[in-house]
Amino acid sequence: MANLRWYDKDRYLSAFMTLLETLPDEVQSQVAIDILDSIPKIINQDCAVFMELVEKNDPRKFNRWYDKNPHIHSVVEAIRQLSNDDREALYVTISDILHFHGELNLNDLTIKKNDN
């Protein structure tokens, strides 16, 4: 079995990243900004400390497709830093953001939802 990227281990995140990569640059940036704006409302930790973790990952050190756009790089690193519970809480928000931007066919993607 091939080495999976960290986000490919989660079916929803893998689908999200695949979709995000295909979006026009300006839509990618707006989706990323909207997700970054929503993360402080979801996380169960100090927001300043959380953002320090995200900012430590300098995109110039990497050559991944999402490192070329600072907004996408920041949101991907932010999602990586989330706990599993916080990440799952973010799924519905991501779905709503993509739907708002007209870039998501909800019939093709199953969204994990919390039972809370």
N, C-alpha and C positions, 0 to 999 in steps of 0.2 A: 504494500500500500504506500502511496506517495506521501511525502511530508505535507501535512495540511497547514495552511496559514491559520493563525489563531482564530480568525473570524469564520473560517470554513468549518470549524468544529461545531458551529451553531447554524442550523439550517436557515433560520430567519436572518441572522447577520450575514451569512454568505449570500443570500438572495438580495438583501439590501445593498451590499457592497457591489454586487454584479450590476444591479440597477443603477446605483449611483455612478459607477464608472461610465455608463452609457449616456448619461445626461449631458446636455450642453453645459459648458463651463459656467455660464452665469446662473443656471438653475442649480448646478452642484453647489456653488458658493452660497446661494440663498438658502438651500436646504440645510447646508452645514451651519450657517449662522442661526437659523431657526432652531435647530437641534441644540446647539450650544446655549442658546438663550433659555431653553427649557430644562437643561440639566440641573441648574441650581434648585429648581422646584422639586426635583426627584431625589437627589442624592441624600444619603443619611450620614454625611460627614461635613466637616468645615469646608466651605466652598473655596476659600483662599488657599488652603492646604491642597485641596484637590487640583486647583488650577496650576499650582506650582509643579505638581507631578506631571501634568500635561505639558507644561512649557519646557520641562527639562529635555524633552525629545526634540532636538533640532532637526528639522526636515532636510537640511543640507547634508546630513550624515547618511541619508538613505537615498535609494533610487527606486522607490515604489511609485506606482502611478499616482497615488493620492498625496505624495510628498511635494508634488509640483504646485499644488494649490494650498496656500497656508490655511485657508478655512477648512478644507477637507482634511488636511493633516491634523489640525487641532481637534476636529470632531472625532476622527478615527482614534486618535490617542486618548481622547476623553472617554470614549466608549470602552476602550481597552482597560482603562483604569477603574471602571465601575465594578462594583460587586455584582455577582450574578443576580441578586434580588433587584438592585438598582437598574441593571441592564434590562431585566425583564419588565420593570415598570416603565422603562423608556420605549419599549416596542410599540405600544399603542400610540404614543406621541409621535414617533417616527412615521407610523402609518398615516396618522392625521396630517402631518406636514407634507408627506409625499402626495397624499390625496389632494391637499390644498393646492399644491403646485401642478396638479393634473398629471402626475407622473406615475400613478400607481393604479393598477387594475386589481381591486381588492378580491376579485374572484380567483386570481392566480396565486395568491399568497395567503397562507394561514398565519394569523397573528396570535402569538401566545398572549393570553390574558391572565391576570391574577384573579384568583377567586375571592379576593377581599372585597 
